[in-house]
Each structure stands twice: as C-alpha cells, then as structure tokens.
Amino acid sequence: MATGQRERVGSLFRSGSSPFENTWPEKDSRPFPPTNTINHGVEMKITNVSRRTVLRGLGVSIALPWMESLSLAAEATPTPPKRMGLIFVPNGVHPRDWRPKRTGYDFDLTPILKPLAGVQDDLCVLSGLTHDKGRANGDGPGDHARSASVFLTGAQPRKTSGANIRSGISVDQVAAQAVGNQTRFASLELGCEQGRTAGSCDSGYSCAYSSSISWSSESTPVGKETNPRLVFERLFSTDKKGSLGPGQARREALQKSILDFISDDAKRLQSRLGKTDQRKLDEYLTGVREVEQRLTRKQEPEFDHDLQYPVPAGVPSDYGEHVRLMCDMMVLAFQTDSTRIASFMFANASSNRSYRTVGVPDGHHDLSHHGDNEAKLDKIRKINIYHTTQLAYLLEKMKSIREGDGTLLDNSMIVYGSAINDGNRHNNENLPIVLAGRGGGTIDPGRHVVYEQETPMCNLFMSLLDRMNCAPEFHGDSTGFLGNLQI
C-alpha cells in the first residue's frame, strides 16, 4: 500500500449509507424523458430529469450544476441548496496587518485583506471570537496541535501521542451526518500537505491532531485527500468507490478528454434546456475541461525543496497551483451538488513550508515566532497575503457561477481562518476569521462585525448548522447562536 494511502485516517468523501457514496434513486439515472413545457412566467425548454441527472460515458459520470430549467421541473419554486466550506490556515496571522480599524459596512482593507477587495461586499470579517479549548487549560505546550484539532470541534484534545486520541466531532461532520444523504458524497476533505497519523508532532500531541480538522467522532479524525487528480477522478467516476477503472485506461490510451465520452448525452440535454441554462451548461463543461487540462499536464515526480520530499505524480510542485486546484475541486463538488459540506487545510498545523514564490525562503512556523523583528514581520505579512490571495481565487470563482437569481457564493457559507490569533503569542482569542457568502439570503455580508471578547467560535458554527437546518443543542463549547450575522 502506498504511503499516502497508509496515512489516511478515513475517507476522502464521507458518506451516509455506504463507505463511499450515497445511493441515488434508480429513477435519477434513467434516460432523458420527452421535453415538457411549464409556464413559470418565462418561456423556456425544460425536462423532467432530476437535478441529479448525470452525463455518462465509458466509466465517466458528470453531475450537472444547479440549473433553473431542471429545478422548475422538480419543484414550483426552485431554490439552490446551501453549502458550507471550512478553510484552515496554520500559525495564525500578524494581527496588526489583519484587523480592520472601521466596523460595519465600508470597513478598511488591511494589508492581509486587500487581496479580497473584489469580494469585499460578499464577506464579513468577524472579530472577537475565541477557541478556549485551544488553550493549554493545564495541558502545557502544544498550541499548534490544539489549534488544528479545536478549529472545527471546539473540544479540548486529549494530550497523547498514542492511539488513545480524543477530540470531538467537527462541525462539518455534524452537518454531513444530518444532510449528507441528500448528495452523492456526504462531505469532502481536502488538504495540501499529507500528515502522519501516529507519533508525536507537537509537545506530546499525536500527529493526528496536527494534520486533521475533520473528526467524525471523538476518536476518529477524517483523512484528507491531497492529490487533486484523485479528487477529480472521484467526482467524475461511475464506480461506487470513486475509481474510474478500465474506462480511464482506455481514455488515456486514446488521449481523449472525459468530455469526449459524454458528448452525445450533453447534446441531447442541450436541446432540452432554455437559453440561459444552455449557456450555463457550456460554461460548466468548459470549466471542467480547463481543470482536466491542468491536471493532465505531464507531472514528473520531482523534489520539492519546501517540504523536503519527492512530490507524487498528480500533485503540482507549485504550492499556489496546488491550492488553486483544490479550490477548483471544492467549487466543482458544490456546483454539481456532489456534496454540500467541505473542509480544506491550506497546510498542517505548525507547517514550516517556505514561500519562495513571494520571496520568503524561510519556514512559516519559524517566522511566526518573530519576536517583533521587522524583517520577519515583513515575511509573515507576505505569507498571510499569499494565503488570502488564494482565498480570493476561490471566492471570485464561486461568485462567477450563476445560480438562479444569485451566485454559488451567495448560496454558500465559507469560513476561513485559524485557531491561533498571533503566531508569536500563540493566543486563541480574537481569532482571524472571515465568513464569506450570503448563506442563501440568511447572512448580510460586506461588514466588519466585532463581538464581545471571549465569544465562543462555536457560536458561529451553531449559526451555520442552523442555516443547514441541523443545529444540535450545542457544539463544542458553544453558549448559543452568533448574533448580528443578518441585520
């Protein structure tokens, strides 16, 4: 078994009814029925096909994006589903370069937030949130391991480097267990750095804590996939295990795109859609092709000096391209309603990756202990800006995808941040948090919202779960719902 496979502690896609994917009704995969016409105030072609109709061919299954034509056939008032994405960055930020001075609308964009100018009206910067269980609370050193473990769980991790690890169920898995049966995959876990699941990685804490933010139970971290090609294959496979099987070998031998094998189905569907959805389908398939081309560029294994290990084929050696491809995977999964829940670790806790592309050859973790040294602070600023630039790529892409009267971003809730505020102080209050999207009209973005100090981060998670219609009595150390998300 390959090293990457041994290191995984769960499944790339979390499912409800089986180890791999949820079972769709047999009727959803029937051939396209005859065209019907329904008058909803506009004239359009529609079909009775389900929103889960797929285009098939030679081991390939391409789910469709949300389209009004298909939804009109299924329900009187088409409503796109809500999605929830959760993104972790390690080592905190430099607070002075993060927190805006002005509150409310028209807040100032600090150096770290400037890359988000194009989506400023689509996000909230949340100040004052705390992860108390990221603090030592009597357990001594190990702030970085705790920061990853607590990020989505709000639970104090047991300090151990053995097999008796314990944290808490993460917010993404709470949602996945409640609504994951509505999609092909209950959840999606992504990352850009593999991680060990055994041994000590931070002052007596198991490596499982440092490399995992998703936990399906108190003792089960969910393994993340770091290879974008494997995610792509899972998304567009017909195999229940997510393997493309012999069809993939034939396509590669013929050097053809997966789109070449579903073209007949695509043409039949085009004739049954209104003009707006015809354009949307064309844009979607073009986007799939562009991602496929980036993934199939010849990737010879090479030595990555940042991580000090050979990069496997399929994982880009350029970190920025790696992050962006994973962002593309998240977008494709949301766009096709393959899943509505995703988590993404830009890097593992205490990652010491260097960022040579922005002139930072030093390790990130080493620099985070800057001691107010201006030269080191300048490098930390560059790393923080690099991360928010990747976030901007994701949000702008989601904003460009139309869904009904809004966009994919409008119908999503994307949380970005860290469970450490200042990497130099290792403090867990006043965390750097961005909440992007409108949650299907339940969040009013474009604001800097300041909460009372020590407001639990888990109150935000309770509010997200409430918007996913699956809020429990409490999550982690929550004390209620987070107010002022909607005015």
C-alpha positions as CSV (number, residue, x, y, z in Angstrom):
1,M,0.0,0.0,0.0
2,A,1.3,3.5,-0.9
3,T,2.5,5.8,1.9
4,G,-0.3,8.3,1.1
5,Q,-2.9,5.5,1.5
6,R,-1.5,4.3,4.8
7,E,-1.5,7.9,6.1
8,R,-5.2,8.5,5.5
9,V,-7.4,8.1,8.6
10,G,-10.8,8.0,6.9
11,S,-12.4,8.6,3.6
12,L,-11.8,11.3,1.1
13,F,-15.6,11.6,0.8
14,R,-17.6,11.0,3.9
15,S,-20.9,9.2,3.1
16,G,-24.0,8.3,4.9
17,S,-25.3,5.0,3.7
18,S,-22.1,3.3,2.5
19,P,-18.4,3.6,2.9
20,F,-18.1,5.5,-0.4
21,E,-21.2,7.3,-1.6
22,N,-24.8,7.7,-1.0
23,T,-27.3,5.7,-3.1
24,W,-29.4,7.7,-5.5
25,P,-32.8,6.6,-6.6
26,E,-32.7,4.4,-9.7
27,K,-35.1,6.8,-11.5
28,D,-32.4,9.5,-11.3
29,S,-30.2,7.8,-13.8
30,R,-32.9,7.0,-16.4
31,P,-32.6,8.3,-20.0
32,F,-33.8,11.9,-20.6
33,P,-37.6,11.9,-20.9
34,P,-39.5,13.8,-23.5
35,T,-39.4,17.6,-23.3
36,N,-42.2,19.2,-21.3
37,T,-43.2,22.9,-21.1
38,I,-44.2,24.6,-17.9
39,N,-45.1,28.2,-17.7
40,H,-43.4,30.0,-14.7
41,G,-43.7,33.5,-16.1
42,V,-41.0,32.9,-18.6
43,E,-40.8,30.8,-21.7
44,M,-38.2,28.1,-21.6
45,K,-37.5,24.5,-22.5
46,I,-37.3,22.1,-19.6
47,T,-37.2,18.4,-18.9
48,N,-38.4,16.2,-16.2
49,V,-34.9,15.0,-15.5
50,S,-33.9,15.1,-11.9
51,R,-31.3,17.7,-10.7
52,R,-29.1,14.6,-10.1
53,T,-29.2,13.6,-13.8
54,V,-25.7,12.9,-15.0
55,L,-24.0,12.7,-18.3
56,R,-22.4,9.3,-18.8
57,G,-19.9,7.6,-21.0
58,L,-17.1,5.0,-20.7
59,G,-16.8,4.9,-16.9
60,V,-17.4,8.6,-16.6
61,S,-20.3,10.2,-14.7
62,I,-20.5,14.0,-14.8
63,A,-23.1,15.5,-12.5
64,L,-24.9,18.7,-13.6
65,P,-24.6,22.1,-12.0
66,W,-27.7,23.6,-10.5
67,M,-29.9,24.8,-13.3
68,E,-33.2,26.6,-13.2
69,S,-34.7,24.5,-16.0
70,L,-34.2,21.3,-14.2
71,S,-35.3,22.7,-10.8
72,L,-38.5,24.0,-12.3
73,A,-39.4,20.5,-13.4
74,A,-38.9,19.3,-9.9
75,E,-40.4,22.0,-7.7
76,A,-42.7,25.0,-8.1
77,T,-40.1,27.5,-6.6
78,P,-36.5,26.5,-7.5
79,T,-34.2,27.1,-4.6
80,P,-30.4,26.3,-4.8
81,P,-29.1,24.4,-1.8
82,K,-26.9,25.9,0.8
83,R,-23.2,24.8,1.0
84,M,-20.7,25.1,3.8
85,G,-17.0,25.3,3.3
86,L,-14.4,25.5,6.2
87,I,-10.8,26.5,5.5
88,F,-7.9,26.3,8.0
89,V,-4.6,28.2,7.8
90,P,-1.8,27.5,10.3
91,N,0.4,29.6,12.5
92,G,-2.1,32.5,13.0
93,V,-1.5,35.9,11.4
94,H,0.1,39.2,12.4
95,P,-2.9,40.9,14.0
96,R,-1.8,44.5,13.2
97,D,-2.0,43.6,9.5
98,W,-5.2,41.7,9.7
99,R,-7.9,43.5,11.8
100,P,-9.7,46.5,10.2
101,K,-10.0,49.7,12.2
102,R,-13.5,50.5,11.0
103,T,-16.5,48.4,11.9
104,G,-19.7,47.8,9.9
105,Y,-20.1,48.5,6.2
106,D,-17.2,50.0,4.2
107,F,-14.6,48.7,6.5
108,D,-10.9,49.3,5.7
109,L,-9.0,46.6,3.9
110,T,-5.8,45.9,5.9
111,P,-2.7,44.6,4.0
112,I,-3.7,41.0,4.6
113,L,-7.3,41.6,3.5
114,K,-6.5,43.7,0.4
115,P,-6.5,40.7,-2.0
116,L,-10.2,40.3,-1.1
117,A,-11.1,43.7,-2.5
118,G,-13.1,42.1,-5.4
119,V,-15.3,40.2,-2.9
120,Q,-15.4,42.7,0.0
121,D,-19.1,43.1,-0.3
122,D,-19.5,39.3,-0.2
123,L,-17.9,38.6,3.1
124,C,-17.8,39.6,6.8
125,V,-14.7,39.9,8.9
126,L,-15.5,38.6,12.4
127,S,-13.5,39.9,15.4
128,G,-13.7,38.8,19.0
129,L,-14.3,35.1,18.5
130,T,-12.4,32.7,20.8
131,H,-11.4,29.0,20.9
132,D,-10.9,28.5,24.7
133,K,-10.2,24.8,24.2
134,G,-7.2,25.7,22.0
135,R,-5.6,27.0,25.2
136,A,-3.5,24.7,27.4
137,N,-6.1,24.6,30.2
138,G,-3.5,22.7,32.3
139,D,-2.1,20.6,29.5
140,G,1.1,22.6,28.9
141,P,2.8,23.2,25.5
142,G,1.2,22.0,22.2
143,D,-0.6,25.1,20.9
144,H,-0.3,24.3,17.2
145,A,-1.6,20.7,17.5
146,R,-4.5,22.0,19.6
147,S,-5.2,24.8,17.1
148,A,-6.0,22.3,14.3
149,S,-7.9,19.9,16.5
150,V,-10.1,22.5,18.0
151,F,-10.7,24.5,14.9
152,L,-13.9,22.8,13.9
153,T,-14.6,20.8,17.1
154,G,-14.4,23.3,19.9
155,A,-13.2,20.4,22.1
156,Q,-10.1,20.1,24.2
157,P,-8.0,17.3,22.7
158,R,-6.5,14.7,25.0
159,K,-2.8,15.2,25.3
160,T,-1.4,11.9,24.0
161,S,1.0,10.7,21.2
162,G,-0.5,7.2,21.4
163,A,-3.6,5.6,19.9
164,N,-5.9,6.9,22.6
165,I,-6.5,10.2,20.8
166,R,-9.7,12.1,21.6
167,S,-11.2,15.4,20.5
168,G,-14.8,16.0,19.4
169,I,-16.9,15.7,16.3
170,S,-16.3,18.6,13.9
171,V,-18.9,20.9,12.6
172,D,-18.6,19.7,9.1
173,Q,-19.3,16.1,10.2
174,V,-22.3,17.2,12.3
175,A,-23.7,18.7,9.1
176,A,-22.6,15.7,7.0
177,Q,-24.4,13.3,9.3
178,A,-27.6,15.3,9.1
179,V,-27.8,16.3,5.5
180,G,-25.2,14.3,3.7
181,N,-27.7,11.7,2.5
182,Q,-29.1,14.4,0.1
183,T,-25.9,14.3,-2.1
184,R,-23.7,11.8,-3.7
185,F,-21.0,12.3,-1.0
186,A,-21.8,13.5,2.5
187,S,-18.6,15.6,2.8
188,L,-15.3,16.4,1.2
189,E,-12.0,16.7,3.0
190,L,-9.1,18.4,1.2
191,G,-5.5,19.4,2.1
192,C,-2.2,20.4,0.6
193,E,0.1,18.6,3.0
194,Q,0.0,14.9,3.9
195,G,0.4,14.2,7.6
196,R,1.3,11.3,9.8
197,T,-1.5,9.8,12.0
198,A,0.8,8.4,14.6
199,G,3.7,9.5,16.7
200,S,4.3,12.9,18.4
201,C,4.3,16.0,16.3
202,D,3.9,18.8,18.9
203,S,5.0,18.6,22.5
204,G,3.4,15.2,23.2
205,Y,0.4,15.6,21.0
206,S,-0.3,13.0,18.3
207,C,0.4,13.9,14.7
208,A,-3.3,13.1,14.0
209,Y,-4.2,16.3,15.8
210,S,-1.8,18.5,13.7
211,S,-2.9,17.1,10.3
212,S,-6.7,16.8,10.9
213,I,-9.5,19.3,11.3
214,S,-12.4,17.0,10.5
215,W,-13.5,14.4,13.1
216,S,-16.4,12.0,12.5
217,S,-16.3,11.0,16.2
218,E,-14.3,11.9,19.3
219,S,-11.7,9.3,18.4
220,T,-11.8,9.3,14.6
221,P,-10.1,12.0,12.5
222,V,-11.2,12.0,8.9
223,G,-8.3,11.7,6.4
224,K,-7.9,14.4,3.8
225,E,-7.0,14.0,0.2
226,T,-4.0,16.0,-1.0
227,N,-3.9,14.8,-4.7
228,P,-6.3,17.0,-6.8
229,R,-6.3,14.4,-9.6
230,L,-7.7,11.7,-7.3
231,V,-10.4,14.2,-6.2
232,F,-11.2,14.9,-9.8
233,E,-11.5,11.2,-10.6
234,R,-13.7,10.6,-7.6
235,L,-16.0,13.4,-8.6
236,F,-16.4,12.1,-12.2
237,S,-16.3,8.4,-11.7
238,T,-19.1,5.9,-12.1
239,D,-17.6,3.4,-9.7
240,K,-19.1,3.4,-6.2
241,K,-15.6,3.5,-4.8
242,G,-14.8,6.5,-6.9
243,S,-12.4,4.7,-9.2
244,L,-12.5,5.3,-12.9
245,G,-11.5,1.8,-13.6
246,P,-10.8,0.3,-17.0
247,G,-12.5,3.2,-18.7
248,Q,-9.7,5.5,-17.5
249,A,-7.0,3.4,-19.1
250,R,-8.9,3.4,-22.5
251,R,-9.4,7.2,-22.4
252,E,-5.7,7.7,-21.6
253,A,-4.7,5.4,-24.4
254,L,-6.8,7.3,-26.8
255,Q,-5.6,10.6,-25.2
256,K,-9.1,11.9,-25.1
257,S,-10.9,14.2,-22.6
258,I,-13.6,12.8,-20.3
259,L,-15.9,15.2,-22.1
260,D,-15.4,13.4,-25.4
261,F,-17.2,10.4,-24.0
262,I,-20.3,12.2,-22.7
263,S,-20.8,14.5,-25.7
264,D,-23.8,12.6,-27.0
265,D,-25.6,12.9,-23.7
266,A,-24.6,16.6,-23.5
267,K,-26.0,17.4,-26.9
268,R,-29.3,15.7,-26.0
269,L,-29.6,17.6,-22.8
270,Q,-28.7,21.0,-24.5
271,S,-31.8,20.6,-26.7
272,R,-34.0,20.4,-23.7
273,L,-32.7,23.5,-21.9
274,G,-33.6,27.1,-22.0
275,K,-31.0,29.5,-23.5
276,T,-29.7,30.7,-20.1
277,D,-29.1,27.1,-18.9
278,Q,-27.6,26.1,-22.3
279,R,-25.0,28.8,-21.7
280,K,-24.6,27.7,-18.1
281,L,-24.0,24.1,-19.2
282,D,-21.5,25.2,-21.8
283,E,-19.6,27.3,-19.2
284,Y,-19.6,24.4,-16.8
285,L,-18.3,21.9,-19.2
286,T,-15.6,24.3,-20.4
287,G,-14.6,24.8,-16.8
288,V,-14.3,21.0,-16.3
289,R,-12.2,20.8,-19.4
290,E,-9.8,23.5,-18.2
291,V,-9.3,21.8,-14.8
292,E,-8.8,18.5,-16.6
293,Q,-6.1,20.0,-18.8
294,R,-4.3,21.4,-15.8
295,L,-4.4,18.0,-14.0
296,T,-3.2,16.0,-17.0
297,R,-0.2,18.1,-17.8
298,K,2.9,15.9,-17.5
299,Q,3.7,15.7,-13.9
300,E,7.1,14.0,-13.4
301,P,7.9,13.3,-9.8
302,E,10.4,16.0,-8.6
303,F,12.0,17.2,-5.4
304,D,10.0,19.8,-3.5
305,H,12.5,21.8,-1.6
306,D,9.8,23.4,0.6
307,L,8.6,20.1,2.0
308,Q,11.8,18.0,1.6
309,Y,10.2,15.0,0.0
310,P,9.5,13.9,-3.6
311,V,6.2,15.2,-4.9
312,P,4.0,12.3,-6.2
313,A,2.7,12.5,-9.7
314,G,-0.6,14.4,-9.8
315,V,0.4,16.9,-7.1
316,P,1.8,20.1,-8.6
317,S,5.2,21.1,-7.3
318,D,4.0,24.7,-7.2
319,Y,2.1,25.3,-4.0
320,G,-0.1,28.0,-5.3
321,E,-1.3,25.9,-8.2
322,H,-1.9,23.0,-5.7
323,V,-4.1,25.2,-3.6
324,R,-6.0,26.6,-6.6
325,L,-6.6,23.1,-8.0
326,M,-8.0,22.1,-4.6
327,C,-10.2,25.2,-4.6
328,D,-11.4,24.1,-8.1
329,M,-12.3,20.7,-6.7
330,M,-14.4,22.3,-4.0
331,V,-16.2,24.5,-6.5
332,L,-16.9,21.6,-8.8
333,A,-18.2,19.5,-5.9
334,F,-20.5,22.3,-4.8
335,Q,-21.5,23.3,-8.3
336,T,-22.6,19.7,-9.2
337,D,-24.2,19.2,-5.8
338,S,-21.9,16.2,-5.3
339,T,-21.6,17.4,-1.7
340,R,-22.7,20.5,0.3
341,I,-20.0,20.2,3.0
342,A,-16.3,20.6,2.5
343,S,-13.2,21.3,4.7
344,F,-9.8,22.3,3.4
345,M,-6.4,22.6,5.2
346,F,-4.2,25.0,3.3
347,A,-1.4,23.4,5.4
348,N,-1.0,21.4,8.5
349,A,-0.7,22.9,12.0
350,S,2.8,24.3,12.6
351,S,3.6,23.9,8.9
352,N,7.2,25.2,8.2
353,R,6.7,25.4,4.5
354,S,8.7,28.2,2.7
355,Y,7.2,30.6,0.2
356,R,9.9,31.3,-2.3
357,T,7.4,32.5,-5.0
358,V,6.8,35.6,-2.8
359,G,10.4,36.0,-1.7
360,V,10.2,34.1,1.6
361,P,12.7,31.2,1.7
362,D,12.3,30.9,5.5
363,G,9.9,28.4,7.1
364,H,6.5,29.7,8.0
365,H,6.4,28.3,11.6
366,D,9.9,29.6,12.3
367,L,8.9,33.1,11.1
368,S,5.7,33.1,13.2
369,H,8.0,33.4,16.3
370,H,9.1,36.8,15.0
371,G,9.7,38.5,18.3
372,D,8.5,41.8,16.7
373,N,11.5,41.6,14.4
374,E,10.5,43.9,11.5
375,A,12.3,41.8,8.8
376,K,10.5,38.7,10.0
377,L,7.2,40.5,10.2
378,D,7.6,41.6,6.6
379,K,7.9,38.0,5.6
380,I,5.0,36.9,7.7
381,R,2.9,39.6,6.1
382,K,3.8,38.2,2.6
383,I,2.8,34.7,3.7
384,N,-0.5,35.9,5.1
385,I,-1.2,37.9,2.0
386,Y,-0.4,34.9,-0.2
387,H,-3.0,32.8,1.7
388,T,-5.8,35.4,1.3
389,T,-4.9,35.7,-2.4
390,Q,-5.7,32.0,-2.7
391,L,-8.9,32.6,-0.8
392,A,-9.8,35.4,-3.2
393,Y,-9.3,33.0,-6.1
394,L,-11.9,30.6,-4.6
395,L,-14.4,33.2,-3.7
396,E,-14.2,35.0,-7.0
397,K,-14.7,31.8,-8.8
398,M,-17.7,30.9,-6.8
399,K,-19.1,34.4,-7.4
400,S,-18.8,34.0,-11.1
401,I,-21.1,31.0,-11.2
402,R,-24.7,31.9,-11.5
403,E,-27.4,30.1,-9.6
404,G,-31.0,31.3,-10.0
405,D,-31.1,35.0,-9.1
406,G,-27.7,34.8,-7.3
407,T,-24.4,33.0,-7.4
408,L,-22.8,29.9,-6.0
409,L,-21.1,32.1,-3.4
410,D,-24.5,33.7,-2.5
411,N,-25.8,30.2,-1.6
412,S,-22.7,29.3,0.4
413,M,-21.1,29.9,3.8
414,I,-17.3,29.8,3.6
415,V,-15.3,30.1,6.9
416,Y,-11.6,31.0,6.6
417,G,-9.2,31.4,9.4
418,S,-7.0,30.0,12.2
419,A,-7.5,28.9,15.8
420,I,-4.4,30.9,16.7
421,N,-4.5,34.7,16.5
422,D,-0.9,35.9,16.8
423,G,1.6,33.2,15.9
424,N,4.2,34.9,18.1
425,R,1.9,34.8,21.2
426,H,0.0,31.6,20.4
427,N,-3.2,33.2,21.8
428,N,-6.6,31.8,21.0
429,E,-8.8,34.8,21.4
430,N,-9.9,37.4,18.9
431,L,-9.2,34.9,16.1
432,P,-8.7,36.0,12.4
433,I,-12.0,34.8,10.9
434,V,-13.7,35.6,7.5
435,L,-17.2,34.4,6.8
436,A,-17.9,34.7,3.0
437,G,-21.2,34.2,1.2
438,R,-24.8,35.0,2.0
439,G,-26.0,31.6,3.1
440,G,-28.9,31.6,0.7
441,G,-30.0,35.1,1.9
442,T,-29.6,34.5,5.6
443,I,-26.3,36.5,6.1
444,D,-25.7,40.2,5.3
445,P,-22.1,40.4,4.2
446,G,-19.8,43.4,3.4
447,R,-19.2,44.2,7.1
448,H,-16.6,44.0,9.9
449,V,-18.5,42.7,12.9
450,V,-16.9,42.9,16.3
451,Y,-18.2,40.6,19.1
452,E,-17.6,40.8,22.8
453,Q,-14.3,39.2,23.8
454,E,-14.4,35.5,24.6
455,T,-17.4,34.9,22.4
456,P,-17.1,31.2,21.5
457,M,-16.1,30.4,17.9
458,C,-18.6,27.5,18.2
459,N,-21.5,30.0,18.4
460,L,-20.6,30.8,14.8
461,F,-20.8,27.1,14.0
462,M,-24.1,26.7,15.7
463,S,-25.4,29.5,13.4
464,L,-24.1,27.8,10.3
465,L,-25.6,24.5,11.4
466,D,-28.9,26.3,12.0
467,R,-28.8,27.6,8.4
468,M,-28.2,24.0,7.2
469,N,-31.3,23.0,9.2
470,C,-29.4,20.7,11.5
471,A,-28.4,22.6,14.6
472,P,-27.8,20.4,17.7
473,E,-28.4,21.6,21.3
474,F,-24.8,22.7,21.4
475,H,-21.5,22.2,19.6
476,G,-18.2,22.1,21.4
477,D,-18.2,24.9,24.0
478,S,-21.0,26.9,22.3
479,T,-23.2,29.1,24.5
480,G,-25.8,29.8,21.8
481,F,-26.1,31.2,18.3
482,L,-23.9,34.0,17.0
483,G,-26.0,37.2,16.5
484,N,-25.6,40.0,14.1
485,L,-25.0,37.9,11.0
486,Q,-28.2,39.2,9.5
487,I,-29.4,42.8,10.0
